[in-house]
Structure formats: structure tokens, C-alpha cells
């Protein structure tokens, strides 16, 4: 049986992540494509030695989406981000990422995570606020459904310190 080290996000590769000898990381197929964009040919070598592709279950994806809706991070997470969070959750592995929205959602869900350059210090809940009418909305849209002005993401409450 293989002992997995964690789930790797491409944002960490951009910050200089290097796998240590004897470590084994998981990513999704979409996560690997992002790694390939950052690392080029080196990604193929990593795939042979250190990185293995696994896809998350639909149930784990649904749990991540529900949590991200609750925190307000849903509009900030790409499908790749959601898949990586779901994989880390479903496999009970540490997520290595520099993405603050992924860290926020992971912390909210109780997923262990690590950022190479630090990371979030508090978990926030986000909501869209209209720059015109000042209404607050839970939407992924950038346009106010009431007056048509721009919506900006604002933290509406600190959930807890880390």
C-alpha cells in the first residue's frame, strides 16, 4: 500500500515547491495540467516519480461546494481548486497550496493544509456587496441583481482564528 504525503496545488509549484526523496503526492488530472503549465517538461518527470493522478468522488466535490458556498469562497474557486480540495478531504491528506481561498475553505472544512509562504491566519466568510445600493448578496455574479452596479467581495465576519 502506498503512503501518500499530500495533495499538491500548482500554486505551490509556482512558489518553488520541490518534492523530497521518498514522498508521493496526489493531484487531479486538471491539477496536473496546471502543474504542467508552471513546470513544463519537469512536470512529466514528477509524474513518473513523485506525483500520481487521482480523481475525487462526486460526494466529496459536493461537500466542498457546500462549504465554499457557506464561506463565500465558491466564486473564487475554480473547478480544479474544488477538485483538489475534494481529493484532500476524501483521502484525509494535507493540501499544499498558496491559494488563500483554498486555504480558507480547507480550514473551514477541517482539511489540513500548508502554504509554503505562510497562509491565512483567520477563516473568513465572504459576501458580495453592491457598490451602488449597498445590498448584500450570496451570488457568483459581479453585477447587482437590484440596481446593476458592480458587486465587490467583502468579509462579513471572521469565523475563527487559526
C-alpha positions as semicolon CSV with decimal commas, in nm:
position;residue;x (nm);y (nm);z (nm)
1;X;0,000;0,000;0,000
2;X;0,129;0,346;-0,094
3;X;0,171;0,609;0,176
4;X;0,066;0,946;0,035
5;X;0,234;1,268;0,151
6;X;-0,037;1,512;0,043
7;X;-0,231;1,676;-0,239
8;X;-0,037;1,934;-0,440
9;X;-0,180;2,250;-0,599
10;X;0,007;2,423;-0,883
11;X;0,024;2,748;-0,685
12;X;0,284;2,580;-0,461
13;X;0,495;2,476;-0,759
14;X;0,493;2,840;-0,865
15;X;0,632;2,929;-0,519
16;X;0,917;2,680;-0,551
17;X;0,773;2,354;-0,415
18;X;1,011;2,063;-0,465
19;X;0,920;1,709;-0,359
20;X;1,160;1,541;-0,116
21;X;1,301;1,198;-0,192
22;X;1,056;0,924;-0,095
23;X;0,748;1,146;-0,097
24;X;0,438;1,075;-0,303
25;X;0,175;1,337;-0,385
26;X;-0,167;1,319;-0,542
27;X;-0,329;1,566;-0,777
28;X;-0,624;1,557;-1,014
29;X;-0,589;1,545;-1,392
30;X;-0,686;1,914;-1,407
31;X;-0,439;1,988;-1,127
32;X;-0,165;1,815;-1,325
33;X;-0,244;2,027;-1,632
34;X;-0,191;2,339;-1,417
35;X;0,137;2,193;-1,288
36;X;0,243;2,129;-1,648
37;X;0,174;2,496;-1,731
38;X;0,408;2,609;-1,448
39;X;0,675;2,343;-1,472
40;X;0,683;2,246;-1,839
41;X;0,881;1,928;-1,908
42;X;0,975;1,887;-1,541
43;X;0,610;1,801;-1,473
44;X;0,643;1,480;-1,677
45;X;0,939;1,370;-1,466
46;X;0,748;1,448;-1,146
47;X;0,453;1,246;-1,276
48;X;0,681;0,944;-1,320
49;X;0,837;0,966;-0,973
50;X;0,651;1,185;-0,722
51;X;0,302;1,277;-0,843
52;X;0,009;1,048;-0,909
53;X;-0,329;1,136;-1,054
54;X;-0,650;1,053;-0,870
55;X;-0,997;1,198;-0,914
56;X;-1,223;1,292;-0,619
57;X;-1,566;1,144;-0,565
58;X;-1,876;1,341;-0,660
59;X;-1,984;1,333;-0,295
60;X;-1,656;1,495;-0,185
61;X;-1,692;1,760;-0,457
62;X;-2,048;1,832;-0,338
63;X;-1,925;1,872;0,022
64;X;-1,655;2,119;-0,087
65;X;-1,904;2,318;-0,294
66;X;-2,146;2,336;0,000
67;X;-1,870;2,456;0,234
68;X;-1,744;2,709;-0,021
69;X;-2,098;2,846;-0,061
70;X;-2,116;2,883;0,316
71;X;-1,783;3,071;0,336
72;X;-1,850;3,269;0,019
73;X;-1,538;3,131;-0,150
74;X;-1,740;2,949;-0,418
75;X;-1,694;3,229;-0,675
76;X;-1,318;3,232;-0,611
77;X;-1,258;2,859;-0,652
78;X;-1,205;2,710;-0,995
79;X;-1,331;2,360;-1,072
80;X;-0,967;2,248;-1,039
81;X;-0,944;2,406;-0,691
82;X;-1,268;2,237;-0,589
83;X;-1,142;1,901;-0,713
84;X;-0,814;1,931;-0,524
85;X;-0,996;2,026;-0,202
86;X;-1,233;1,731;-0,252
87;X;-0,941;1,495;-0,310
88;X;-0,762;1,613;0,007
89;X;-1,086;1,582;0,204
90;X;-1,180;1,239;0,071
91;X;-0,831;1,093;0,116
92;X;-0,772;1,272;0,450
93;X;-0,447;1,424;0,321
94;X;-0,275;1,757;0,372
95;X;-0,332;2,009;0,093
96;X;-0,025;2,205;-0,017
97;X;-0,142;2,535;-0,167
98;X;-0,067;2,905;-0,176
99;X;-0,426;2,988;-0,278
100;X;-0,591;3,180;0,008
101;X;-0,945;3,084;-0,092
102;X;-0,847;2,718;-0,095
103;X;-0,684;2,761;0,246
104;X;-0,995;2,936;0,382
105;X;-1,227;2,662;0,259
106;X;-0,989;2,388;0,375
107;X;-0,965;2,536;0,724
108;X;-1,343;2,577;0,741
109;X;-1,387;2,210;0,646
110;X;-1,116;2,082;0,878
111;X;-0,882;1,980;0,595
112;X;-0,516;2,002;0,692
113;X;-0,328;2,244;0,467
114;X;0,012;2,404;0,435
115;X;0,131;2,710;0,245
116;X;0,498;2,742;0,157
117;X;0,497;3,116;0,222
118;X;0,269;3,111;0,524
119;X;-0,102;3,133;0,472
120;X;-0,422;3,262;0,619
121;X;-0,439;3,341;0,989
122;X;-0,818;3,358;1,021
123;X;-1,113;3,195;0,850
124;X;-1,345;3,449;0,687
125;X;-1,693;3,436;0,547
126;X;-1,734;3,640;0,229
127;X;-2,035;3,807;0,075
128;X;-2,086;4,027;-0,231
129;X;-2,174;4,391;-0,151
130;X;-2,318;4,627;-0,412
131;X;-2,115;4,944;-0,472
132;X;-2,438;5,126;-0,562
133;X;-2,727;5,027;-0,337
134;X;-2,502;4,860;-0,072
135;X;-2,714;4,545;-0,080
136;X;-2,553;4,218;0,029
137;X;-2,586;3,911;-0,191
138;X;-2,480;3,547;-0,197
139;X;-2,406;3,519;-0,567
140;X;-2,119;3,439;-0,800
141;X;-2,226;3,727;-1,027
142;X;-2,031;4,054;-1,036
143;X;-2,344;4,260;-1,111
144;X;-2,607;4,365;-0,858
145;X;-2,942;4,195;-0,925
146;X;-3,122;4,502;-0,786
147;X;-2,955;4,808;-0,941
148;X;-2,696;4,666;-1,185
149;X;-2,392;4,819;-1,013
150;X;-2,070;4,627;-0,950
151;X;-2,057;4,375;-0,668
152;X;-1,738;4,351;-0,460
153;X;-1,646;4,066;-0,224
154;X;-1,622;4,176;0,139
155;X;-1,552;3,978;0,451
156;X;-1,868;3,988;0,656
157;X;-1,741;3,809;0,964
158;X;-1,437;3,638;1,097
159;X;-1,526;3,278;1,164
160;X;-1,237;3,199;1,397
161;X;-0,866;3,243;1,450
162;X;-0,644;2,961;1,337
